[in-house]
């Protein structure tokens, strides 16, 4: 399905791994009930560990999902899902862009295929609930999902060398149904003989009832229900290079100033424009300072930009008001605070900055870690109106804190264990009170440690579960290897309830 060796996976080995998983979970529950600690936390909450459905009900079916998570009744974590392969060969590689979850399905992109697995299983290749094979490799994804559990992906017309990223599909994540598909225009920068090398990389995002793609020469918007194109905004003097969705729609414009002279550092400038999602009309335009080398769209509403004065790393965050006016600039103080965004070389997503989170009138960043005498860091909230520090959350020694996403007015964060003796945790941080509330505590076997690297893996929280999934998998230097590709954690009480049923 994905590669020839994956198709030849040994069913007996898969069955053995499933038995091992269930034995581990069973033993884990016994340890927890007996007061032991492979996965440990002594406290209990007062909810069922699923999303706050009443909060979700306030959103319409065509809105981008903003799930509010609730503290589970038992914060001791257990394995909810695992997807692994056991026969990767030297030189073999899976590109695995995109990971999405519903209350029942974990979906992943693998090369040219979207696959959906039933949560609660120990899965290998061939165990999919559904799979959707596309005409060519995936070349663009968005983390955004609608209330109805639908998302959009970009893919190539075929898998031939030099194929362009010019197809868009809208997919139901629960069923794997491709609801509609359409072709996209392309905009090349270089020679006809090698168009893929120079193609302006398209990006895709979702805003209310609308799928938006930027493709260099312009932006296209499509109706979610029908797949009909609503509008096209052409580039003019500036290329359309990425968009941010959610509650609003921002487009990044990359402009070349011919008057600056060849080779000038000011030849490339940026603008950010808010568009009406249904009509494409311009609401406002913000011109970024000339010295800036790159711009990312951290949030569309409220508008927050991450800018880079140097070659790659984010150096400042800029907050804008509802009319595109400047509110505040937050300097990252020469790397004291880390604004991490994904590499846009292959699959452009200018809104994918996994450890920069906006909400509750603040933007949250993690600090650079200290290593003497113990590994530690903190998460700091900066006021969007003033740029000043509001709240600071300490990780504690031999631990690190990573912002994940907002859940209502609380910030969800990953508490990573540096010594792998103390447990890892999913916690909720309250920007008003400074309180930290544990949602899940868990530990990972050695095979799962690399999954927590947020530059190499996708990390998401959905419906009371925490998922880690690699962005790519590579075979060993020699022989065969068994690799974990996705791991999900949930409340031990929830796992016990599922097993009982």
C-alpha positions, 0 to 999 in steps of 0.5 A: 500500500505504501511500499512493497515491504510494508505490504509484506508485513508479517501478520504473526508479528502484528498479532504478537505486538497486539497481545503485548500491548494489551498485557502491558495495559492490563498490568499497568492498570493493576499497578495503578490500582496497587499504588505503583508507578509506570504511569502515575498520578495520584489525583482524580478529576470530575469529568469523563475525559472527553471534549466539552460538547456544550462548548463545541455546540456553539460552533456551526458545522462549517466552522473550524473546530475549536475543541475545549478539553475537559480534565479526565476522571482519572489522570493516569495515562494509558496507551490509546493507540499505536501504529508501527511498522516492523519491516523497514529496509535500508534506504526505505522512507515514508513521507508522512505529512499531516495527522488528524484525530476525531473521537473515533479515528486517527488519520495520517498521511503516508506518501500518496495515501491517507489512512484512517485507523480505529482508535483503541487498536495496536495497528500495523500496515493493513489494519486501516479502517479506511485508506484513500489513495491519491493520484500522486504524493501529498504536497500540502496539508493543514492542521485545521479540521471542521466541526464535522471532522473534515479537512483539505489536502494538496497532492500532485497530479501523479508521481512522475518526476517533475509533477506539480502540486496542483490538486486539492481534495476535501476529505471526511476523516471519519469515513475516508470519503473524498467529498470533492476534488479539483485542479489548481493553477500553478505559478512557475519561477524558472525554466520549463524543463524543470518546473517542479524545482521552481514552482511556487509552493501552494498552501491550504487552510480552512476558514468558516465554510471555505477552503483557501489555497495560495499558489503564488500567482494568486489565491483561490477559495472553494465552498466546503459543501460543493467544492465550487470556486467562490473567488480568485485573487490574482497576485499583481506585483506580489506573489501569494505565498501562504495563508492562515485560517480559523476564525479569519483569513490572512494571506502572506504577500511576497513582493519584489521591489525592482527599484531596490537593485539586484542583490539588495537585501531590501529587494524582497518585502512582505505584506499581510492582507485580511480577506473576506473568506466568502468574497475575497474582498480586502479588509486591510493590508499591513506592510512589514518592515523592509529588513524582515527576511521571513514572515509567518502567520501565527494567528489570523484572529487576533492577527499575530505575525512571526518575523525573522530579521536573520536567515531562519529563526523567528526574532520578533512577534507582531500583534495587529488590531482588527483594522491591521494596525500595529499593536505591539512588538515582542522581541525574542531577546536573542533566542531567550524565547523560542518562536519555532515554526516548521521548515517550509521547503517542501510543504508550505504552511505559514501558519504552522508554528507548533510552539507559539500559541495565541489565546486569552489576549496573549501569545505564549512562548517557551523559553530556551532551556537551561542545563545547569545544574538541571534541565528546565525552562518556562512558558511565558505569556505576553500581552497582545496589546502591550507586549509585556509579560503577563504570566510565567509557568515554570517547568521544574527541574529535569522537565521541559514545558511546550505550549500545544494549543488553547482549550477555551481560555486555558493553554494546553501544554506538554510537560516532558520528562528530561530524566525519564524517571518522573512522568510526562504530562499533559497539563492545562495552564490558566493565564488568569490565575497561574494555576496548573491542572494535570490532565494526563500523566504518563510515561513512554518506553524507549521506542517512543521517546523520539516521538515527542520531538516537536520539530520531527513529529506532529503533536495534537490533543483531541477528545481527551487524547494526546497523539504523537506522530512522525512526519517521516520515517526512514529505514535502518542503515542495515537489516530491518527495523521496527518503528513506532509511527504514531502513539496515542495516550488517554485516561486509564479509566477510559481505556478500562471502560473501552476494554470492558465493553 
